[in-house]
Amino acid sequence: MTAHLRRREDGALELRVNGVFVMDDVETSSERVLAEVVLDAGAREVLVGGLGLGHTLRALLDGGATGVLVAEIEPEIVTWMRTGRIRGRELLDDPRTEIVVGDVRDVVEAQPPARWDAICLDVDNGPDFLVHEHNADIYSDDFLGACRTALRPDGALAIWSMNRPAGLLDALRERFDRVDEHPVPVRLQDRPETYWVLLAR
Ligand SMILES: C[S@@+](CC[C@H](N)C(=O)[O-])C[C@H]1O[C@@H](n2cnc3c(N)ncnc32)[C@H](O)[C@@H]1O
């Protein structure tokens, strides 16, 4: 995979992987909601899948997280944040942050049982709009089970999605006691859209 950063004519910073738009730094409310829902659920130690432009990580640290492990598959993204091409070097220097370059699937599966208060997953656009085919497994029943094992009994799994993913909601409801849906209204280049954050406990 190849990650690219570009500064658009409107001044926004845009992240693309394999030529596909991943995100920009204009509309970041849903990335922050992903952090807020787990903080509101009482989480303080959080595993995050996908560093991206760092908005979820920043919201977790600003909101009082005491430890955050971030798994990011693209080494360049971590380098760009360390060297200032992506804003947020202070997030990586924060003693509460640990970054692992690798696939979040491997990182979650390597955790001891009941290690984390919460897991936040924002590595792709959701199960129905995959940028990376290999990420289909992230939304599989097996991986939801691995997340549940890595969570404390009162832990929370939050997943970002571009649409309301009916199949994933059903799978979460099979595995978890309670699943809440958080629609997040956003504007994309003057177009109203709704992104979704799912919270399973
Ligand atoms: C949409 S961005 C994350 C945005 C982030 N929530 C933020 O606040 O900026 C998705 C990130 O996940 C990374 N990624 C994609 N697949 C991954 C995987 N399987 N494991 C870890 N990181 C992955 C991408 O390289 C990208 O940096």
The ligand as an SDF file (V2000), in Angstrom:
LIG
                    3D

 27 29  0  0  0  0  0  0  0  0999 V2000
   -9.6090    7.0100    8.2280 C   0  0  0  0  0  0  0  0  0  0  0  0
   -7.9800    6.8790    8.8120 S   0  0  0  0  0  0  0  0  0  0  0  0
   -8.1560    7.0130   10.5590 C   0  0  0  0  0  0  0  0  0  0  0  0
   -8.5790    8.3690   10.9900 C   0  0  0  0  0  0  0  0  0  0  0  0
   -8.3830    8.6240   12.4640 C   0  0  0  0  0  0  0  0  0  0  0  0
   -9.5160    8.1120   13.2280 N   0  0  0  0  0  0  0  0  0  0  0  0
   -8.2550   10.1170   12.7200 C   0  0  0  0  0  0  0  0  0  0  0  0
   -8.8370   10.5830   13.6860 O   0  0  0  0  0  0  0  0  0  0  0  0
   -7.5550   10.8040   11.9730 O   0  0  0  0  0  0  0  0  0  0  0  0
   -7.6520    5.1640    8.6410 C   0  0  0  0  0  0  0  0  0  0  0  0
   -6.2210    4.8030    9.0510 C   0  0  0  0  0  0  0  0  0  0  0  0
   -6.1540    3.3930    9.2820 O   0  0  0  0  0  0  0  0  0  0  0  0
   -4.9600    2.8920    8.6990 C   0  0  0  0  0  0  0  0  0  0  0  0
   -5.1910    1.4550    8.4560 N   0  0  0  0  0  0  0  0  0  0  0  0
   -5.8380    0.8820    7.3970 C   0  0  0  0  0  0  0  0  0  0  0  0
   -5.9400   -0.4480    7.5860 N   0  0  0  0  0  0  0  0  0  0  0  0
   -5.3520   -0.7240    8.7800 C   0  0  0  0  0  0  0  0  0  0  0  0
   -5.1740   -1.9070    9.5410 C   0  0  0  0  0  0  0  0  0  0  0  0
   -5.6470   -3.0840    9.1100 N   0  0  0  0  0  0  0  0  0  0  0  0
   -4.5120   -1.8330   10.7350 N   0  0  0  0  0  0  0  0  0  0  0  0
   -4.0470   -0.6360   11.1780 C   0  0  0  0  0  0  0  0  0  0  0  0
   -4.1980    0.5290   10.5080 N   0  0  0  0  0  0  0  0  0  0  0  0
   -4.8590    0.4910    9.3350 C   0  0  0  0  0  0  0  0  0  0  0  0
   -4.7700    3.7590    7.4780 C   0  0  0  0  0  0  0  0  0  0  0  0
   -3.4230    3.7290    7.0290 O   0  0  0  0  0  0  0  0  0  0  0  0
   -5.1930    5.1300    7.9920 C   0  0  0  0  0  0  0  0  0  0  0  0
   -4.1290    5.8080    8.5870 O   0  0  0  0  0  0  0  0  0  0  0  0
  1  2  1  0
  2  3  1  0
  2 10  1  0
  3  4  1  0
  4  5  1  0
  5  6  1  0
  5  7  1  0
  7  8  2  0
  7  9  1  0
 10 11  1  0
 11 12  1  0
 11 26  1  0
 12 13  1  0
 13 14  1  0
 13 24  1  0
 14 15  1  0
 14 23  1  0
 15 16  2  0
 16 17  1  0
 17 18  1  0
 17 23  2  0
 18 19  1  0
 18 20  2  0
 20 21  1  0
 21 22  2  0
 22 23  1  0
 24 25  1  0
 24 26  1  0
 26 27  1  0
M  CHG  2   2   1   9  -1
M  END
$$$$
